[in-house]
Amino acid sequence: MVSHCLESGEPFGIVLRDDDGSARRIGCEARIEEVIERFEDGRLNIIVAGERPFKVLERFEAPGFPAGEIEPIEVGSPAEDDDVDAAELARTSFAELVSRVAGEPPEPGELAGEDSYAIASRVELPTETKQRLLELRSEAERMRVLGRALRALLDAVSRSEEIAERARMNGKVIVGGPDAVG
């Protein structure tokens, strides 16, 4: 399948398979952007970009890989059901996360026109969160879910930084400074 997609430039579908082996009904069309590495045994490390969500109408096994009949899902314009506060929280949280992890924030205005899918594609979120974003039809609701997920990631980064600081200090807590009176 990957060879076919590389040769033809066609996209392929990605559908989440649950722990019990069943596949979700909403998936995402993806296109191979770059081949990072080719291995002697034929495997590839590739970078793909998600393009648009789809609904699986029927599943069947094709030679070499699962296949199915799908129906594209229209995403709609973010302005149709805009929630300015939710969008701002998601963008601000993402910028803060990038700043904390990478050391500098995104360029000013870089996130201004980004929708939930564009922002979510730039951070590694839990699989269930990504699937939930894919299944939601409202951009405003996706922004609300994304904002909460990014805030949770920021909380995890903060906890991680606190643990690292304590480890650096060998578990000791310094109360007061050199001028503290005892």
N, C-alpha and C positions, 0 to 999 in steps of 0.2 A: 504494500500500500504506500509506504513512504517513498519507495523508488518511483512508483507511478506519479505521486504528487510532485516529486522533484522534477521529473521529466516533463510533466504536463503543466505544472504551475497551478494545478487545481487545489482547492482546499479539501480538508477532510473534517470529519466530525469527531468531537470528543464528548463522551457521555460518562458521567460518574457512575461507577459500579459500586453498590453498597457492600457492606461486609458480608451479607448473605448471598452475594453474587448476582443480585438483580440489578438492572440498569434503570436509571432515572429516565423520565420521559422528556425532560428539557436538557438540551446539550448546547454546545457552542461550536460553530464553524471555526476552523483554524487554518492558517496558511504557514508553510515553512518559510521563514525569513532568512535563515542562515544555517549552513552546515558548519559546526564548530570543529568536529573531529570525526574521522572515518577510521574504524578499526578493521583489522585484517579479517575478522570473522563476519564482516558485513554490517555490524552494528554502527549506528551513527549517534553522535551527540548533536542535537539540533535546537535551534531557537524557533519557536512558533509564535504567531500573534493571533489572538482571538479576533474574529470578525463580527459575527452576529449570532444571536441565539436562534435555536430552532426547536420545534416540537417533533418528537419521534411519532410517526403515525403507524408504522409497521416495521418490525425487526425481522431480519433473516440472515442466514449465514452465507456469505459469498466465499468463493475460493480464497483462502489465505487470511481472511479477516471478517469480522461481523459487519453487516451493512444494514441499511434500512431505507424506508421512504420517509422523508422529512418535509416539514412545512416551515419556512422561515417565519420568525416572529418579528414583527415590526417593533422597533425600539421606541420610536416617537421622539419628539423634540423635548429636551429638558425643560423648555419654557412652558410646555403644555400643563405641567402640574408642579411648577416650581415651588420649592420650600426654601426660601433664601437663607433662613437660619440653619436648616439642616445642611445645606450645601456649604455654607460658610464654616460650620463646625467641622465638616469632613475635610475641607481644604486646609483649614487652620491646623487641624490635628495631623494631617499628612505632612504639612510643612514643618511642624514641630518634631515629628518623628524623624524626618529626613535630617533635620538640623542636629538632633540628639545622636543619631546613628552615624551620619556622614561628617558631622562637624560644621556644616554650613547649610543654610536653608536654600530651597529652590530660588531661582531668580524671581524678583518681584514681577507679578503679573503672569508668571508661567502657568499657574493653576487656575487662573480666572475663568477660562472657558472650558475647563475640563469637566466632563460628566463623570458619573460614578464608575462606569466601566473603565475609563481612561485612568482614573486615580487608582482603582483597585488593581489594574494591570501592573502597576509600578511597585507593588508591595506584596510580600508573601503572606497571604491570609490563610487561615484554616480552611480545609477543603469544604466543610459544611457551610462556612460563611460565603465562600465563592459561589457555591451552588445556590444558596439562598438569594444572592444578588442576581444570579442568572435567571432565577424563576420569578422574581418580582417584576411586575409590569409597570410599576410607577417609579419614575426617576426620583421623586421626592422620598418615597419609602426606601429606595436603594441608598440614597444619600443618608437617611437616618440610620439605617443598618450599618453602612460603611463608617459613619462618624462614631458609632458605639464601638465598632470593631477596632478602629484606629485608636480610640481612647484606651481600650483594653490593652492594646500593644504598647502604648505609651506607659501605662501603669506597670506592665511587665518589664519594660526597659528601666523604669525608675527602681523597681525592686532589684533588678539585676545590678544596677549601679550601686545601690546601697549594700548589697551582699559583697560586691567586689571591694568597696571601700572598707567594710569591716574586715574582710580577709586581708587587705593590705595592712591594716592596723593590728593584725593578729587577734582579732576578736575583741580588742579593747575599745572601750567607749571613753572619750575624753570629755570630762565635764569641766566647763569653764576654760579659761586660757591661762597664760602665764601670770596674768594680773589677778587671777581669782584669789579671793581671801578665804582661808579655811579655818 
